[in-house]
Amino acid sequence: MKRNAVLAVIVMAVILCAGWSCNSDQRAQVAQAAQDASTVVKGFQQAEILAHQQGTIPDDDHAFIQQSLITVATMGKNLDGCIKSTGSNSGVVSCVNSAVTTIDQLNSEGALHLKSDKARVDFQLAMIGTRTALNVIATILGGNNAGK
Amino acid sequence: MPENKQLDPVALANLLSVLATVALQAYQQIQQNHAKQLATAQQVVDSALASAEANWDAVIAAAQAELKK
């Protein structure tokens, strides 16, 4: 009986050593990707404001873009909250997919509403960059909206 | 017919006891390392999300300021 107990302890230790799963790196990568998305948007906004001040982006386009950025930033804050509070990978992937849908919608609206070529191209690039950063999150967690 | 040699039961028990002690120590070390890893990863997560939050707030504030002009 004593020998069996000792052997059970050894087996348990081996199993725990071999099978230890650690998704702490995964969570760190997800949080970093979320930060990257926010950095892309903030950088684009600063460049767009400067371009508008220099007169290369018309007022209407500028207003449309800034309004869209409020939508993107609000979506970004919601996604961050989701990453913090959701316990499951599938829950976060669902939040990411919802965010990507919002980005795609804004991108389509931008193509329709923006008159200036520069504004349209810059806006599209910013949305693609943000979408890419969000897709990284989905890929890390095993769900991917990249094909859509 | 030669006698089959058997392991001394006391020696075997001692060996198993030593192995169990080593395994337990290894398990405890792994637990401590894992706890440290989790704490470090949590710091990275918290820092990255705090930075993202600050960026989003800055974007909203700047956009609202631009729209008021």
Backbone of each chain as ProteinMPNN parsed JSONL, in Angstrom:
{"seq_chain_A": "MKRNAVLAVIVMAVILCAGWSCNSDQRAQVAQAAQDASTVVKGFQQAEILAHQQGTIPDDDHAFIQQSLITVATMGKNLDGCIKSTGSNSGVVSCVNSAVTTIDQLNSEGALHLKSDKARVDFQLAMIGTRTALNVIATILGGNNAGK", "coords_chain_A": {"N_chain_A": [[0.844, -1.215, 0.0], [1.918, 1.207, 0.902], [3.988, 1.371, -0.933], [2.55, 1.622, -3.307], [1.386, 4.117, -2.902], [3.605, 5.768, -2.887], [4.547, 5.355, -5.492], [2.404, 6.421, -6.891], [2.63, 9.128, -6.31], [5.011, 9.713, -7.624], [4.288, 9.206, -10.293], [2.296, 11.15, -10.598], [3.782, 13.505, -10.355], [5.417, 13.312, -12.617], [3.541, 13.399, -14.679], [2.457, 15.955, -14.274], [4.709, 17.51, -14.712], [5.245, 16.935, -17.399], [2.912, 17.595, -18.724], [2.285, 20.269, -18.395], [0.452, 23.039, -19.156], [0.755, 26.243, -20.497], [-0.757, 29.196, -20.914], [-0.067, 31.784, -20.515], [1.745, 33.267, -22.019], [0.315, 33.504, -24.351], [-1.822, 35.165, -23.629], [-0.412, 37.484, -23.095], [0.554, 38.063, -25.641], [-1.843, 38.56, -26.966], [-2.759, 40.848, -25.613], [-0.714, 42.583, -26.324], [-1.129, 42.725, -29.088], [-3.57, 44.017, -29.103], [-2.777, 46.464, -28.096], [-1.124, 47.22, -30.201], [-3.003, 47.617, -32.255], [-4.313, 49.893, -31.298], [-2.221, 51.685, -31.397], [-1.724, 51.905, -34.138], [-4.082, 53.184, -35.017], [-4.025, 55.58, -33.559], [-1.695, 56.733, -34.548], [-2.379, 57.064, -37.248], [-4.464, 58.899, -36.94], [-3.143, 61.19, -35.971], [-1.531, 61.775, -38.148], [-3.467, 62.311, -40.041], [-4.768, 64.545, -39.002], [-2.738, 66.4, -39.164], [-2.396, 66.447, -41.955], [-4.848, 67.522, -42.689], [-4.634, 70.046, -41.504], [-2.68, 71.047, -43.13], [-4.033, 71.346, -45.389], [-4.456, 69.34, -47.237], [-6.449, 67.526, -46.969], [-9.908, 67.633, -47.346], [-12.447, 69.512, -45.481], [-14.92, 68.159, -45.021], [-14.268, 65.474, -45.434], [-12.39, 65.179, -43.437], [-13.96, 65.513, -41.146], [-15.626, 63.291, -41.386], [-13.761, 61.241, -41.147], [-12.712, 61.66, -38.553], [-14.998, 61.269, -37.014], [-15.431, 58.59, -37.579], [-13.19, 57.541, -36.375], [-13.773, 57.879, -33.717], [-15.711, 55.953, -33.433], [-14.149, 53.672, -33.972], [-12.29, 53.791, -31.853], [-13.94, 53.538, -29.638], [-14.915, 51.007, -30.095], [-12.49, 49.689, -29.828], [-11.921, 50.083, -27.102], [-14.001, 48.592, -26.005], [-13.257, 46.066, -26.875], [-10.856, 45.713, -25.486], [-11.855, 45.596, -22.897], [-13.247, 43.245, -23.137], [-11.154, 41.421, -23.523], [-9.95, 41.617, -21.052], [-11.942, 40.7, -19.319], [-13.151, 38.354, -20.253], [-13.185, 34.901, -19.876], [-12.731, 32.82, -21.647], [-11.087, 31.643, -24.654], [-12.664, 31.513, -26.945], [-14.621, 33.367, -26.41], [-13.215, 35.811, -26.488], [-12.353, 35.728, -29.146], [-14.798, 35.946, -30.406], [-15.469, 38.581, -29.699], [-13.423, 39.871, -31.065], [-14.034, 39.22, -33.723], [-16.408, 40.599, -34.009], [-15.455, 43.203, -33.764], [-13.843, 43.336, -36.05], [-15.777, 43.189, -38.017], [-17.006, 45.67, -37.64], [-14.894, 47.348, -38.397], [-14.632, 46.642, -41.089], [-17.045, 47.539, -42.047], [-16.828, 50.315, -41.639], [-14.72, 50.8, -43.352], [-15.889, 50.28, -45.833], [-17.822, 52.299, -45.822], [-16.175, 54.498, -45.834], [-15.014, 54.305, -48.372], [-17.205, 54.989, -49.85], [-17.991, 57.554, -48.977], [-15.811, 59.316, -48.733], [-14.301, 61.938, -50.427], [-11.856, 62.922, -51.282], [-8.957, 61.582, -52.819], [-6.602, 61.067, -51.419], [-7.478, 61.052, -48.752], [-9.204, 58.882, -48.87], [-7.525, 56.71, -49.541], [-5.631, 56.772, -47.432], [-7.282, 56.381, -45.232], [-8.313, 53.865, -45.788], [-5.969, 52.329, -45.659], [-5.372, 52.632, -42.96], [-7.55, 51.344, -41.788], [-7.176, 48.77, -42.748], [-4.732, 48.174, -41.558], [-5.467, 48.204, -38.855], [-7.333, 46.151, -38.838], [-5.676, 44.016, -39.454], [-4.067, 43.882, -37.152], [-6.029, 43.133, -35.333], [-6.767, 40.668, -36.361], [-4.533, 39.233, -35.767], [-4.862, 38.759, -33.066], [-7.056, 37.005, -33.116], [-5.911, 34.889, -34.502], [-3.874, 34.079, -32.759], [-5.429, 33.039, -30.736], [-6.648, 30.966, -31.945], [-8.88, 31.253, -33.509], [-10.013, 32.621, -36.591], [-10.646, 35.428, -38.472], [-9.715, 36.203, -40.811], [-10.166, 35.414, -43.411], [-12.485, 36.582, -44.214]], "CA_chain_A": [[0.0, 0.0, 0.0], [2.818, 2.348, 0.989], [4.717, 1.44, -2.193], [1.624, 2.154, -4.314], [1.217, 5.556, -2.658], [4.841, 6.435, -3.328], [4.57, 5.311, -6.959], [1.381, 7.34, -7.376], [3.199, 10.477, -6.205], [6.008, 9.865, -8.697], [3.554, 9.292, -11.563], [1.625, 12.45, -10.62], [4.792, 14.531, -10.595], [5.857, 13.206, -14.015], [2.452, 13.877, -15.54], [2.359, 17.405, -14.13], [5.874, 18.105, -15.36], [5.194, 16.797, -18.852], [1.692, 18.115, -19.343], [1.982, 21.604, -17.898], [0.127, 23.944, -20.249], [0.895, 27.605, -20.002], [-1.208, 30.129, -21.926], [0.217, 33.145, -20.081], [2.375, 33.935, -23.161], [-0.76, 33.773, -25.297], [-2.535, 36.338, -23.15], [0.482, 38.634, -23.266], [0.574, 38.37, -27.077], [-3.148, 39.142, -27.283], [-2.776, 42.216, -25.082], [0.213, 43.35, -27.151], [-1.787, 42.96, -30.38], [-4.589, 45.045, -28.846], [-2.035, 47.726, -27.993], [-0.668, 47.547, -31.559], [-4.151, 48.156, -32.992], [-4.547, 51.266, -30.83], [-1.087, 52.504, -31.856], [-1.966, 52.157, -35.57], [-5.163, 54.164, -35.161], [-3.568, 56.868, -33.02], [-0.717, 57.256, -35.505], [-3.129, 57.525, -38.411], [-5.208, 60.107, -36.577], [-2.208, 62.313, -35.881], [-1.122, 62.111, -39.519], [-4.623, 62.864, -40.748], [-4.99, 65.899, -38.471], [-1.678, 67.226, -39.758], [-2.708, 66.608, -43.386], [-5.979, 68.448, -42.77], [-4.103, 71.386, -41.192], [-1.887, 71.48, -44.28], [-4.958, 71.602, -46.492], [-4.496, 68.255, -48.229], [-7.692, 66.757, -46.774], [-11.03, 68.574, -47.211], [-13.103, 69.547, -44.166], [-15.954, 67.12, -44.904], [-13.578, 64.188, -45.285], [-11.759, 65.224, -42.117], [-15.015, 65.292, -40.138], [-16.05, 61.896, -41.509], [-12.697, 60.378, -40.62], [-12.622, 61.804, -37.09], [-16.182, 60.601, -36.454], [-15.172, 57.145, -37.7], [-12.164, 57.168, -35.397], [-14.446, 57.752, -32.417], [-16.328, 54.621, -33.476], [-13.077, 52.671, -33.863], [-11.718, 53.84, -30.507], [-14.953, 52.984, -28.715], [-14.867, 49.563, -30.33], [-11.226, 49.232, -29.261], [-12.073, 50.029, -25.632], [-14.868, 47.443, -25.705], [-12.458, 44.855, -27.089], [-9.926, 45.606, -24.353], [-12.664, 45.132, -21.771], [-13.548, 41.84, -23.406], [-9.919, 40.665, -23.281], [-9.718, 41.59, -19.596], [-12.96, 40.057, -18.493], [-13.642, 37.076, -20.763], [-12.305, 33.807, -19.463], [-12.477, 31.819, -22.68], [-10.539, 32.092, -25.939], [-13.74, 31.681, -27.93], [-15.286, 34.632, -26.066], [-12.394, 36.918, -27.013], [-12.407, 35.631, -30.619], [-16.098, 36.488, -30.785], [-15.344, 40.045, -29.596], [-12.539, 40.315, -32.155], [-14.778, 39.116, -34.986], [-17.36, 41.707, -34.003], [-14.661, 44.412, -34.03], [-13.423, 43.294, -37.459], [-16.973, 43.533, -38.809], [-17.149, 47.132, -37.534], [-13.821, 47.937, -39.212], [-14.972, 46.419, -42.504], [-18.178, 48.436, -42.349], [-16.285, 51.674, -41.741], [-13.902, 50.835, -44.564], [-16.831, 50.395, -46.959], [-18.422, 53.639, -45.778], [-15.123, 55.433, -46.24], [-14.879, 54.24, -49.832], [-18.371, 55.665, -50.446], [-18.198, 58.95, -48.578], [-14.629, 60.185, -48.807], [-14.172, 62.487, -51.775], [-10.445, 63.106, -51.659], [-8.244, 60.311, -53.033], [-5.635, 60.881, -50.324], [-8.232, 60.681, -47.538], [-9.75, 57.542, -49.06], [-6.429, 55.734, -49.485], [-5.054, 56.764, -46.073], [-8.282, 55.789, -44.334], [-8.36, 52.434, -46.096], [-4.745, 51.735, -45.112], [-5.486, 52.598, -41.493], [-8.519, 50.303, -41.427], [-6.532, 47.475, -43.034], [-3.732, 47.968, -40.503], [-6.173, 47.871, -37.609], [-7.916, 44.821, -39.04], [-4.569, 43.048, -39.381], [-3.7, 43.724, -35.738], [-7.107, 42.383, -34.68], [-6.698, 39.282, -36.832], [-3.445, 38.59, -35.013], [-5.462, 38.271, -31.812], [-7.868, 35.825, -33.426], [-4.998, 33.801, -34.883], [-3.215, 33.603, -31.538], [-6.385, 32.289, -29.921], [-7.126, 29.789, -32.655], [-10.017, 31.543, -34.38], [-9.461, 33.575, -37.524], [-11.648, 36.039, -39.336], [-8.911, 36.834, -41.854], [-10.644, 35.071, -44.742], [-13.704, 37.327, -44.558]], "C_chain_A": [[0.873, 1.257, 0.0], [3.55, 2.53, -0.33], [3.822, 2.03, -3.274], [1.456, 3.656, -4.149], [2.429, 6.317, -3.155], [4.898, 6.481, -4.851], [3.547, 6.286, -7.541], [1.895, 8.77, -7.348], [4.179, 10.716, -7.343], [5.297, 10.047, -10.039], [2.891, 10.66, -11.694], [2.604, 13.549, -10.961], [5.238, 14.51, -12.055], [4.79, 13.768, -14.953], [2.358, 15.402, -15.483], [3.522, 18.106, -14.816], [5.714, 18.08, -16.872], [4.024, 17.549, -19.454], [1.345, 19.54, -18.936], [1.684, 22.526, -19.075], [0.193, 25.364, -19.709], [0.408, 28.548, -21.079], [-0.969, 31.567, -21.495], [0.893, 33.92, -21.201], [1.311, 34.352, -24.165], [-1.495, 35.041, -24.894], [-1.696, 37.589, -23.332], [0.513, 39.048, -24.738], [-0.73, 39.047, -27.502], [-3.2, 40.596, -26.824], [-1.86, 43.115, -25.91], [-0.405, 43.689, -28.503], [-2.866, 44.034, -30.224], [-3.929, 46.419, -28.744], [-1.583, 48.172, -29.387], [-1.795, 48.18, -32.38], [-4.384, 49.611, -32.593], [-3.442, 52.204, -31.317], [-1.26, 52.868, -33.339], [-2.984, 53.285, -35.736], [-4.715, 55.539, -34.693], [-2.584, 57.522, -33.994], [-1.4, 57.803, -36.748], [-3.848, 58.831, -38.101], [-4.294, 61.332, -36.565], [-1.776, 62.756, -37.28], [-2.266, 62.777, -40.277], [-4.905, 64.301, -40.296], [-3.975, 66.859, -39.086], [-1.973, 67.498, -41.237], [-3.866, 67.589, -43.566], [-5.512, 69.88, -42.506], [-3.312, 71.942, -42.37], [-2.752, 71.677, -45.524], [-5.057, 70.498, -47.515], [-5.711, 67.353, -48.061], [-8.833, 67.741, -46.538], [-11.728, 68.432, -45.853], [-14.112, 68.413, -43.987], [-15.322, 65.74, -44.666], [-12.965, 64.089, -43.888], [-12.791, 64.909, -41.032], [-15.476, 63.838, -40.167], [-15.024, 60.972, -40.859], [-12.649, 60.464, -39.089], [-13.818, 61.139, -36.405], [-15.997, 59.08, -36.486], [-14.173, 56.691, -36.657], [-12.753, 57.082, -33.989], [-15.098, 56.378, -32.333], [-15.277, 53.535, -33.277], [-12.531, 52.627, -32.44], [-12.687, 53.262, -29.473], [-14.981, 51.464, -28.831], [-13.604, 48.974, -29.704], [-11.298, 49.105, -27.746], [-12.949, 48.844, -25.228], [-14.094, 46.134, -25.84], [-11.477, 44.639, -25.937], [-10.66, 45.088, -23.117], [-12.988, 43.658, -21.904], [-12.323, 40.969, -23.101], [-9.682, 40.53, -21.782], [-10.682, 40.671, -18.885], [-13.365, 38.66, -18.968], [-12.658, 35.961, -20.439], [-11.916, 32.874, -20.596], [-11.904, 32.438, -23.943], [-11.666, 32.381, -26.927], [-14.508, 32.974, -27.666], [-14.533, 35.824, -26.628], [-12.43, 36.914, -28.539], [-13.729, 36.209, -31.121], [-16.082, 38.016, -30.743], [-14.494, 40.585, -30.751], [-13.287, 40.298, -33.482], [-15.794, 40.245, -35.115], [-16.64, 43.021, -34.329], [-14.24, 44.474, -35.501], [-14.591, 43.654, -38.369], [-17.198, 45.048, -38.812], [-16.131, 47.828, -38.431], [-14.166, 47.816, -40.693], [-16.099, 47.351, -42.945], [-17.689, 49.868, -42.558], [-15.468, 51.827, -43.013], [-14.793, 51.013, -45.793], [-17.455, 51.786, -47.0], [-17.416, 54.687, -46.224], [-14.974, 55.481, -47.748], [-16.014, 55.004, -50.514], [-18.359, 57.175, -50.209], [-17.003, 59.863, -48.797], [-14.41, 60.626, -50.252], [-12.711, 62.543, -52.227], [-9.749, 61.737, -51.758], [-7.302, 60.021, -51.867], [-6.352, 60.402, -49.061], [-8.711, 59.239, -47.656], [-8.663, 56.481, -48.895], [-5.868, 55.633, -48.065], [-6.003, 56.083, -45.092], [-8.328, 54.273, -44.532], [-7.144, 51.725, -45.502], [-4.825, 51.605, -43.59], [-6.442, 51.485, -41.066], [-7.921, 48.913, -41.659], [-5.5, 47.158, -41.948], [-4.366, 47.557, -39.189], [-6.749, 46.47, -37.696], [-6.843, 43.732, -38.896], [-4.175, 42.802, -37.928], [-4.769, 42.917, -35.001], [-7.077, 40.923, -35.1], [-5.576, 38.513, -36.138], [-3.993, 38.006, -33.717], [-6.23, 36.985, -32.079], [-6.976, 34.633, -33.766], [-4.315, 33.219, -33.651], [-4.147, 32.687, -30.756], [-7.047, 31.145, -30.668], [-8.374, 29.996, -33.456], [-9.557, 32.598, -35.315], [-10.532, 34.084, -38.449], [-10.985, 36.586, -40.596], [-9.462, 36.566, -43.242], [-11.805, 35.929, -45.192], [-13.366, 38.676, -45.179]], "O_chain_A": [[0.644, 2.21, -0.744], [3.727, 3.65, -0.808], [4.276, 2.848, -4.074], [1.391, 4.388, -5.136], [2.304, 7.378, -3.766], [5.25, 7.505, -5.436], [3.801, 6.907, -8.573], [1.625, 9.543, -8.267], [4.184, 11.784, -7.955], [5.653, 10.926, -10.824], [2.917, 11.265, -12.766], [2.3, 14.43, -11.765], [5.419, 15.564, -12.664], [5.09, 14.508, -15.889], [2.199, 16.061, -16.511], [3.35, 19.161, -15.426], [6.005, 19.065, -17.552], [4.123, 18.081, -20.56], [0.206, 19.969, -19.12], [2.56, 22.772, -19.904], [-0.261, 25.643, -18.599], [1.093, 28.704, -22.09], [-1.589, 32.483, -22.036], [0.652, 35.12, -21.338], [1.395, 35.427, -24.758], [-1.759, 35.899, -25.736], [-2.222, 38.644, -23.686], [0.499, 40.238, -25.05], [-0.722, 39.987, -28.296], [-3.639, 41.472, -27.57], [-2.189, 44.273, -26.167], [-0.233, 44.798, -29.01], [-3.05, 44.865, -31.113], [-4.458, 47.411, -29.244], [-1.651, 49.356, -29.716], [-1.577, 49.15, -33.105], [-4.626, 50.462, -33.449], [-3.694, 53.372, -31.613], [-0.979, 53.996, -33.744], [-2.767, 54.222, -36.505], [-4.988, 56.545, -35.348], [-2.645, 58.729, -34.227], [-1.046, 58.873, -37.243], [-3.84, 59.759, -38.91], [-4.65, 62.384, -37.094], [-1.667, 63.949, -37.562], [-2.047, 63.7, -41.062], [-5.239, 65.162, -41.11], [-4.309, 67.978, -39.475], [-1.823, 68.623, -41.714], [-3.859, 68.396, -44.496], [-5.934, 70.813, -43.189], [-3.274, 73.153, -42.586], [-2.271, 72.114, -46.57], [-5.677, 70.685, -48.562], [-5.978, 66.508, -48.915], [-8.752, 68.585, -45.646], [-11.625, 67.409, -45.177], [-14.157, 67.779, -42.933], [-15.773, 64.96, -43.827], [-13.02, 63.04, -43.247], [-12.523, 64.133, -40.115], [-15.692, 63.224, -39.123], [-15.372, 60.048, -40.123], [-12.554, 59.439, -38.414], [-13.673, 60.523, -35.349], [-16.36, 58.379, -35.542], [-14.285, 55.591, -36.115], [-12.281, 56.3, -33.164], [-15.047, 55.719, -31.295], [-15.483, 52.594, -32.51], [-12.331, 51.547, -31.883], [-12.271, 52.574, -28.541], [-15.058, 50.739, -27.839], [-13.641, 47.891, -29.119], [-10.798, 48.137, -27.173], [-12.675, 48.173, -24.233], [-14.25, 45.217, -25.033], [-11.295, 43.515, -25.471], [-10.143, 44.244, -22.385], [-13.003, 42.916, -20.922], [-12.448, 39.907, -22.491], [-9.269, 39.476, -21.297], [-10.303, 39.948, -17.964], [-13.868, 37.863, -18.176], [-11.459, 36.071, -20.696], [-10.884, 32.207, -20.522], [-12.184, 33.591, -24.27], [-11.625, 33.373, -27.655], [-14.994, 33.606, -28.604], [-15.138, 36.743, -27.18], [-12.527, 37.972, -29.16], [-13.764, 36.886, -32.149], [-16.615, 38.671, -31.639], [-14.808, 41.622, -31.336], [-13.191, 41.238, -34.271], [-16.008, 40.778, -36.204], [-17.157, 43.849, -35.079], [-14.277, 45.539, -36.118], [-14.413, 44.344, -39.373], [-17.534, 45.636, -39.84], [-16.464, 48.779, -39.138], [-14.01, 48.77, -41.456], [-16.101, 47.875, -44.059], [-18.076, 50.542, -43.512], [-15.521, 52.866, -43.672], [-14.483, 51.803, -46.684], [-17.602, 52.38, -48.068], [-17.768, 55.647, -46.909], [-14.826, 56.552, -48.337], [-15.84, 55.584, -51.585], [-18.669, 57.965, -51.101], [-17.171, 61.062, -49.022], [-14.342, 59.807, -51.168], [-12.38, 62.256, -53.377], [-9.927, 60.865, -50.907], [-7.212, 58.891, -51.389], [-5.9, 59.474, -48.389], [-8.645, 58.468, -46.699], [-8.855, 55.483, -48.2], [-5.655, 54.532, -47.557], [-5.579, 55.309, -44.234], [-8.377, 53.506, -43.571], [-7.27, 50.651, -44.913], [-4.402, 50.603, -43.013], [-6.178, 50.77, -40.1], [-8.134, 47.996, -40.865], [-5.406, 46.023, -41.479], [-3.866, 46.673, -38.494], [-6.666, 45.695, -36.743], [-7.075, 42.679, -38.301], [-3.973, 41.66, -37.518], [-4.443, 42.105, -34.136], [-7.334, 40.036, -34.286], [-5.663, 37.3, -35.947], [-3.633, 36.897, -33.321], [-6.077, 35.998, -31.359], [-7.256, 33.504, -33.362], [-4.194, 32.001, -33.52], [-3.715, 31.686, -30.185], [-7.893, 30.438, -30.121], [-8.9, 29.046, -34.034], [-8.76, 33.442, -34.907], [-11.23, 33.321, -39.117], [-11.6, 37.334, -41.356], [-9.269, 37.369, -44.155], [-12.098, 36.015, -46.384], [-14.268, 39.437, -45.53]]}, "seq_chain_B": "MPENKQLDPVALANLLSVLATVALQAYQQIQQNHAKQLATAQQVVDSALASAEANWDAVIAAAQAELKK", "coords_chain_B": {"N_chain_B": [[19.532, -25.834, -9.037], [19.897, -22.425, -9.509], [19.483, -19.899, -6.981], [16.941, -17.436, -7.264], [17.791, -14.049, -7.421], [16.623, -11.51, -5.32], [15.44, -8.153, -4.957], [16.367, -6.31, -2.152], [13.833, -5.681, 0.106], [13.803, -3.555, 1.906], [15.773, -1.844, 0.917], [14.627, -1.271, -1.526], [12.307, 0.054, -0.732], [13.479, 2.285, 0.432], [14.717, 3.393, -1.812], [12.476, 4.044, -3.414], [11.324, 5.89, -1.734], [13.214, 7.941, -1.774], [13.077, 8.633, -4.489], [10.443, 9.559, -4.595], [10.63, 11.789, -2.952], [12.38, 13.403, -4.437], [10.804, 13.761, -6.709], [8.647, 15.162, -5.631], [9.916, 17.506, -4.796], [10.726, 18.497, -7.269], [8.245, 18.947, -8.41], [7.278, 20.955, -6.685], [9.081, 22.996, -7.279], [8.487, 23.464, -9.956], [5.899, 24.397, -9.656], [6.396, 26.835, -8.298], [7.929, 28.188, -10.225], [6.051, 28.407, -12.256], [4.146, 30.03, -11.059], [5.592, 32.402, -10.854], [5.997, 32.924, -13.54], [3.382, 33.352, -14.39], [2.753, 35.669, -12.943], [4.522, 37.516, -14.079], [3.678, 37.484, -16.765], [1.119, 38.465, -16.389], [1.67, 41.057, -15.646], [2.661, 42.05, -18.041], [0.389, 41.838, -19.635], [-1.39, 43.581, -18.285], [-0.006, 46.005, -18.512], [0.13, 46.375, -21.32], [-2.595, 46.512, -22.009], [-3.355, 48.741, -20.54], [-1.903, 50.705, -21.824], [-3.069, 50.558, -24.351], [-5.654, 51.388, -23.706], [-5.142, 54.039, -22.929], [-4.305, 55.068, -25.385], [-6.656, 54.793, -26.933], [-8.376, 56.505, -25.541], [-7.07, 58.904, -25.964], [-7.37, 59.14, -28.729], [-10.149, 59.423, -28.966], [-10.539, 61.822, -27.529], [-9.018, 63.64, -29.068], [-10.343, 63.466, -31.534], [-12.877, 64.416, -30.854], [-12.206, 67.015, -30.189], [-11.348, 67.962, -32.679], [-13.719, 67.799, -34.123], [-15.198, 69.787, -32.945], [-14.142, 72.083, -33.88]], "CA_chain_B": [[18.953, -24.644, -9.631], [20.384, -21.267, -8.724], [18.442, -19.127, -6.306], [16.687, -16.137, -7.889], [18.144, -12.92, -6.549], [15.528, -10.544, -5.2], [15.836, -6.869, -4.375], [16.107, -6.177, -0.724], [12.636, -4.849, 0.245], [14.11, -2.315, 2.635], [16.509, -0.989, -0.036], [13.654, -0.826, -2.534], [11.451, 1.067, -0.102], [14.296, 3.497, 0.573], [14.896, 3.979, -3.148], [11.207, 4.657, -3.801], [11.126, 7.066, -0.889], [14.093, 8.994, -2.307], [12.499, 9.068, -5.769], [9.24, 10.341, -4.297], [11.072, 13.08, -2.406], [12.913, 14.176, -5.572], [9.677, 14.134, -7.568], [7.881, 16.203, -4.929], [10.691, 18.757, -4.85], [10.642, 18.995, -8.643], [6.884, 19.45, -8.565], [7.172, 22.238, -5.972], [9.862, 23.985, -8.021], [7.711, 23.786, -11.15], [4.786, 25.248, -9.208], [6.921, 28.177, -8.002], [8.302, 28.815, -11.499], [4.823, 28.711, -12.983], [3.522, 31.19, -10.402], [6.393, 33.582, -11.24], [5.716, 33.152, -14.97], [2.03, 33.917, -14.48], [2.794, 37.039, -12.414], [5.212, 38.342, -15.086], [2.797, 37.592, -17.934], [0.003, 39.331, -15.999], [2.173, 42.444, -15.698], [2.732, 42.412, -19.462], [-0.999, 42.016, -20.084], [-1.934, 44.801, -17.674], [0.686, 47.165, -19.071], [-0.269, 46.546, -22.729], [-3.992, 46.942, -22.074], [-3.408, 50.112, -20.018], [-1.387, 51.543, -22.894], [-4.113, 50.584, -25.394], [-6.73, 52.214, -23.167], [-4.683, 55.437, -23.003], [-4.327, 55.436, -26.813], [-8.049, 54.955, -27.377], [-8.902, 57.725, -24.909], [-6.443, 60.043, -26.657], [-7.991, 59.217, -30.057], [-11.504, 59.968, -28.783], [-10.422, 63.228, -27.112], [-8.529, 64.434, -30.208], [-11.406, 63.484, -32.549], [-13.926, 65.331, -30.375], [-11.671, 68.38, -30.308], [-11.349, 68.309, -34.109], [-15.101, 67.968, -34.59], [-15.741, 71.022, -32.369], [-13.555, 73.246, -34.549]], "C_chain_B": [[19.365, -23.429, -8.809], [19.213, -20.521, -8.108], [18.222, -17.812, -7.048], [17.048, -15.037, -6.909], [16.955, -11.982, -6.496], [16.076, -9.271, -4.59], [15.461, -6.867, -2.899], [14.903, -5.257, -0.543], [12.92, -3.529, 0.942], [14.825, -1.343, 1.7], [15.554, -0.429, -1.076], [12.768, 0.269, -1.969], [12.21, 2.376, 0.043], [14.471, 4.198, -0.766], [13.628, 4.698, -3.59], [10.946, 5.925, -2.996], [11.97, 8.231, -1.391], [13.515, 9.541, -3.612], [11.27, 9.945, -5.539], [9.613, 11.723, -3.789], [11.578, 13.974, -3.536], [11.772, 14.661, -6.45], [8.862, 15.264, -6.936], [8.609, 17.539, -4.983], [10.623, 19.365, -6.248], [9.277, 19.613, -8.893], [6.723, 20.814, -7.9], [7.926, 23.333, -6.715], [9.102, 24.436, -9.264], [6.545, 24.702, -10.784], [5.244, 26.673, -8.97], [7.27, 28.909, -9.294], [7.07, 29.249, -12.272], [4.138, 29.939, -12.389], [4.265, 32.477, -10.791], [6.085, 33.962, -12.684], [4.368, 33.835, -15.144], [2.035, 35.366, -14.023], [3.436, 37.974, -13.442], [4.31, 38.559, -16.293], [1.63, 38.523, -17.611], [0.431, 40.795, -16.056], [2.215, 42.927, -17.144], [1.333, 42.704, -19.991], [-1.554, 43.337, -19.567], [-1.322, 46.051, -18.296], [0.225, 47.437, -20.506], [-1.704, 47.06, -22.824], [-4.154, 48.368, -21.541], [-2.947, 51.095, -21.097], [-2.419, 51.677, -24.021], [-5.245, 51.507, -24.971], [-6.377, 53.699, -23.299], [-4.724, 55.924, -24.457], [-5.749, 55.686, -27.289], [-8.656, 56.228, -26.801], [-8.349, 58.963, -25.604], [-7.079, 60.239, -28.036], [-9.376, 59.86, -29.939], [-11.436, 61.457, -28.451], [-10.002, 64.105, -28.299], [-9.611, 64.548, -31.282], [-12.516, 64.46, -32.132], [-13.482, 66.775, -30.482], [-11.703, 68.84, -31.764], [-12.761, 68.597, -34.598], [-15.733, 69.261, -34.055], [-15.249, 72.262, -33.138], [-14.457, 73.786, -35.655]], "O_chain_B": [[19.209, -23.401, -7.588], [18.105, -20.514, -8.642], [19.184, -17.142, -7.423], [16.674, -15.073, -5.737], [16.345, -11.692, -7.526], [17.035, -9.289, -3.818], [14.407, -7.347, -2.482], [14.954, -4.121, -1.012], [12.335, -2.502, 0.599], [14.519, -0.15, 1.692], [15.652, 0.735, -1.464], [12.506, 1.277, -2.624], [11.658, 3.45, -0.193], [14.388, 5.423, -0.859], [13.688, 5.825, -4.081], [10.414, 6.906, -3.515], [11.505, 9.37, -1.43], [13.467, 10.754, -3.819], [11.088, 10.957, -6.215], [8.983, 12.715, -4.154], [11.247, 15.158, -3.591], [11.757, 15.811, -6.887], [8.442, 16.199, -7.618], [7.988, 18.581, -5.19], [10.483, 20.578, -6.405], [9.166, 20.672, -9.511], [6.113, 21.721, -8.466], [7.465, 24.472, -6.777], [9.07, 25.622, -9.59], [6.241, 25.655, -11.501], [4.574, 27.62, -9.381], [6.957, 30.089, -9.455], [7.046, 30.325, -12.869], [3.616, 30.783, -13.117], [3.641, 33.511, -11.027], [5.931, 35.137, -13.019], [4.223, 34.767, -15.935], [1.39, 36.21, -14.645], [2.959, 39.088, -13.655], [4.188, 39.679, -16.789], [1.197, 39.289, -18.471], [-0.343, 41.664, -16.46], [1.852, 44.065, -17.44], [1.116, 43.686, -20.702], [-2.123, 44.118, -20.33], [-2.018, 47.028, -18.572], [-0.04, 48.583, -20.87], [-1.995, 47.945, -23.629], [-4.995, 49.121, -22.032], [-3.521, 52.171, -21.261], [-2.618, 52.76, -24.57], [-5.738, 52.307, -25.767], [-7.202, 54.509, -23.723], [-5.128, 57.055, -24.726], [-6.016, 56.676, -27.97], [-9.37, 56.949, -27.497], [-9.063, 59.945, -25.809], [-7.302, 61.372, -28.462], [-9.726, 60.739, -30.726], [-12.178, 62.259, -29.016], [-10.561, 65.181, -28.508], [-9.778, 65.613, -31.877], [-13.025, 65.225, -32.95], [-14.273, 67.656, -30.822], [-12.051, 69.988, -32.044], [-12.98, 69.518, -35.385], [-16.689, 69.772, -34.638], [-15.847, 73.335, -33.063], [-14.107, 74.764, -36.315]]}, "name": "protein", "num_of_chains": 2, "seq": "MKRNAVLAVIVMAVILCAGWSCNSDQRAQVAQAAQDASTVVKGFQQAEILAHQQGTIPDDDHAFIQQSLITVATMGKNLDGCIKSTGSNSGVVSCVNSAVTTIDQLNSEGALHLKSDKARVDFQLAMIGTRTALNVIATILGGNNAGKMPENKQLDPVALANLLSVLATVALQAYQQIQQNHAKQLATAQQVVDSALASAEANWDAVIAAAQAELKK"}
